[in-house]
Amino acid sequence: MTLGDKLLIVFIAFLSLLAGVIWMSFRERRLARAIPPGDRAAQQAADGRVLVTVFGGIFGGMLLTLLVAWLVFF
């Protein structure tokens, strides 16, 4: 397997990670519209799920960056 093939796989993983974060964020936003304005607990839970998804995506991107550096330099 060439370096280009390995980097293509990492790029596809990055796009999948990005698509998952975007999908989850828009899904959660759509579901949050149905929450009554006075239900603070449900609103906070929805916000928490979005934050976990976004920060999980950030850490996943960091791991992919380390993987690319390892593939290129070692």
C-alpha positions as CSV (number, residue, x, y, z in Angstrom):
1,M,0.0,0.0,0.0
2,T,1.5,3.3,-1.0
3,L,1.6,6.5,1.0
4,G,-1.0,8.0,-1.2
5,D,-3.4,5.1,-0.5
6,K,-2.9,5.5,3.2
7,L,-3.5,9.2,3.1
8,L,-6.6,8.7,1.0
9,I,-8.0,6.4,3.7
10,V,-7.2,9.0,6.4
11,F,-8.9,11.7,4.3
12,I,-12.0,9.5,3.9
13,A,-12.0,9.0,7.7
14,F,-11.7,12.7,8.2
15,L,-14.7,13.3,5.9
16,S,-16.7,10.7,7.7
17,L,-15.9,12.3,11.1
18,L,-16.9,15.7,9.8
19,A,-20.1,14.4,8.2
20,G,-21.0,12.7,11.5
21,V,-20.5,15.8,13.5
22,I,-22.5,17.9,11.1
23,W,-25.3,15.3,10.9
24,M,-25.5,15.0,14.7
25,S,-25.5,18.8,15.2
26,F,-28.3,19.4,12.7
27,R,-30.3,16.5,14.1
28,E,-30.0,17.8,17.6
29,R,-30.9,21.3,16.5
30,R,-34.0,20.0,14.8
31,L,-35.0,18.0,17.9
32,A,-34.4,21.0,20.2
33,R,-37.0,23.1,18.4
34,A,-39.7,20.7,19.8
35,I,-38.6,21.4,23.4
36,P,-40.9,23.7,25.3
37,P,-39.3,27.0,26.2
38,G,-39.6,26.4,29.9
39,D,-37.9,23.0,30.0
40,R,-34.4,24.0,31.0
41,A,-33.3,20.4,31.7
42,A,-34.1,19.2,28.2
43,Q,-32.5,22.2,26.7
44,Q,-29.3,21.7,28.7
45,A,-29.3,18.0,27.8
46,A,-29.5,18.9,24.1
47,D,-26.7,21.4,24.4
48,G,-24.6,18.8,26.2
49,R,-25.1,16.3,23.4
50,V,-24.0,18.8,20.8
51,L,-20.9,19.8,22.8
52,V,-19.9,16.1,23.3
53,T,-20.2,15.5,19.6
54,V,-18.3,18.6,18.6
55,F,-15.5,18.1,21.1
56,G,-15.4,14.4,20.2
57,G,-14.9,15.4,16.6
58,I,-12.1,17.8,17.6
59,F,-10.3,15.0,19.4
60,G,-10.9,12.6,16.5
61,G,-9.4,15.2,14.2
62,M,-6.4,15.5,16.4
63,L,-5.9,11.8,16.3
64,L,-6.1,11.8,12.6
65,T,-3.5,14.5,12.4
66,L,-1.2,12.4,14.5
67,L,-1.9,9.5,12.2
68,V,-1.0,11.6,9.1
69,A,2.2,12.8,10.7
70,W,3.2,9.2,11.6
71,L,2.4,8.0,8.1
72,V,4.4,10.8,6.4
73,F,7.4,11.1,8.6
74,F,8.0,7.5,9.8
